[in-house]
Amino acid sequence: MSLTAPVPDLSDLRGYAVDWALVDVETSGLTPRRDRVLSVAVVTLGPDGEQTGEFSTLLNPGCDPGPVHVHGLTAQRLHGAPTFDQVAGQIGAMLQDRVMVAHNAQFDYDFLAHEFARAGLWLPVSQRLCTLALNRRVDPPVGDLRLGTLAAHYGVPRTRAHDALDDTRVLAGVLRASLREAGRLDLPLPLVACPPRQDPRFAPRPAKTACAFVNPGRLAAGGALVQGMKVAVTGETRTARAELVARAAAAGLNTVTSVSRHTSVLVAGDPASGTAKVRRALAEGVPVVDEHSFLRLLDDVRPGTPHEGSAPAPAPAPAPPSPVEAVPAPRKPDPADSVRPIPAGHPQPQPAPPAPLSESAPLPPAASPAPAPRPPAPAAPSAPVPRPESRTEPTAPLPSPAPPRRPARPGGPLTGRRVLVLGGTHPEAVAARARVVELGGAAAINLSASVTDVVLLAGGDSDRRMCRIITLALPTRTPQWLDAPVVAHRPDAGEPRTAAHVLPRGGVVDLPYPDGGAATARWTVTASWAAQTVCEIDVVAFVVDEDDQVAFDEDFVFYGAPENPGGTVRLHSDGPTEQTVGIALAMLPPSARKVVVAAAIDGTSTFGDVGAVQISAGPGTSAAPLVQATLDAATTERTLLLAEIYRRGPRWRLRAVGQGYDHGLDALARGYGVDIAD
């Protein structure tokens, strides 16, 4: 069956003419290790863009179909449909030796990988392409990157949303048009390698539960245990380790896997054993008790202080609800707060650009500095993490999503402009990008359809992208242009697009409450950088408490463990130059005070070799970014703190950090309390 959309020939697009397998799945929920595929469709395209095959079917998942109001697939409709294992061979044959394509491809890939694993088969996909990630690179003039929005922009007809086969046909048209636009900009495709995944990765994992109580500090000599105390265990114990941990958790204690200066007490089978944890506890002044003494102390655990939003109870708080369950309504903002987010669709006052980070800047009313992350010192990776001095926060209200095109907001001569800086030394490029932000513009690091101006520093005219910039007739500027920029509207450029809210390094914004509740959205923080071949960059996230420590190791999210047990924080690998962290704010336990997003380089390369890293944030994977910052590391850093999303009273804030360190990811993880083996 041929598609109704025009079929442009893709064979002349160098590097883009490959065999494609376009996939869409409808599912019973959002968690691949638990939920099931209800319907699947596959459309194959040849290197010239012509359709070569098509397959679709409903599936009997053997479970509740979940949100019927979204996908319309009732249990009655699915009754009698084949099970996944009955069609896995046919699907695998269509995927074999092709690049898998989907919109938010990691979602579809993970669901298929789990279904193939349940059927005892390998998913035959070695590479995938996400059209969402591809269009982030293209950056078309649209209000969001949902499939329907892109289809309308590219002129692809759409008949039935959330129908797997129709969505796959629409995806084919969007892919063709996106590849054409990527070719016009000479963009490398964000292909993701998909090595075979082992079955244990898909085994269901019970959600671990964070402690419901605030850490009261260390165990006093002769004193009693208090709910919320952080307890670590080391060495051989007569009582099974799992039983000790379960009894401590049932009493309201916070069992941790590593020792830091925030640990309240270390339980040792033999306090004189000299294990690494015992040595660390002695160095930090953490009390060490034997197993017998700890069991006696467990008989009289004193009440603790619940985290805000937690009810006091002797047992740990219940696990967070699944993403498809109802979530509680967000807390009503405090009328005393001076920085007030504005619901989407309401008239927006135009905020002034955020003030530069300053030790002397006054705090906004009813606010105080949030604790900053404490990465470990480079000279001593296993040492405790030093806390930087408290600092004031330049805060600004975040504008709600706006139509894709409208006159630029006042605020600076470059407001609404996106400026790409090429050439120069590292300090010169950093200064130029900082000047762009100071003038109200956005500092681009990659060529895209949204770039409006190019500033050429020394050597910039030899950049590989200059040939394409000349073809696109983009205005090129000298460094002196940034002293007093004059911009003219090009008649063929349309109206200026409203840019995301640009933050300077250290800048802070309140996250808005779109559609009545920010906490109901899965906020995303996307990091991107210029294409390079010197190293690979890993984006990671830490869910930490008021002490900037993880509750358990699984709250460290990275490539090898791309989501935490509750599914509240997930890592999406969108390509070699872009990775995204998704955060379900409403589902984070009250003990989770902050999510830290960082990037790390493995090996001897540094962020000086990579250059600037851009972060953008918005409510959902397909939403237009509402916040953007361009972070320039210096020359020797191997880890870089990108952003923090943290609680401040009843609302959440985002800070663009941009702090780099010379040590590696293992030292950074230890600093946040992750137990990393030497």
Secondary structure, 3 states (H helix, E strand, C coil): CCCCCCCCCCCCCCCCCCCEEEEEEEECCCCCCCCCEEEEEEEEECCCCCEEEEEEEECCCCCCCCCHHHHCCCHHHHCCCCCHHHHHHHHHHHHCCCEEEECCHHHHHHHHHHHHHHCCCCCCCCEEEEHHHHHHHHCCCCCECCHHHHHHHHCCCCCCCCCHHHHHHHHHHHHHHHHHHHHHHCCCCCEEECCCCCHHHHCCCCCCCCCCECCCCCCCCCCCCECCCEEEEECCCCCCHHHHHHHHHHCCCEECCCCCCCCCEEEECCCCCCCHHHHHHHHHCCCEEEHHHHHHHHHHCECCCECCCCCCCCCCCCCCCCCCCCCCCCCCCCCCCCCCCCCCCCCCCCCCCCCCCCCCCCCCCCCCCCCCCCCCCCCCCCCCCCCCCCCCCCEEECCCCCCCECCCCCCCCCCCCEEEEECCCHHHHHHHHHHHHHCCCEEECCCCCCCCEEEECCCHHHCCCHHHHHHCCCCEECHHHHCCCCCCCCHHHCCCECCCEECCCCCEEECCCHHHCHHHCEEEEEEEECCCCCCCEEEEEEEECCCCCECCHHHEEECCECECCCCCEEEEEEECCEEEEEEEHHHCCCCCCEEEEEEEECCCCCHHHHCCEEEEEEECCCECCCEEEEECCCCCCCEEEEEEEEEECCEEEEEEEEEEECCCHHHHHHHCCCCCCC
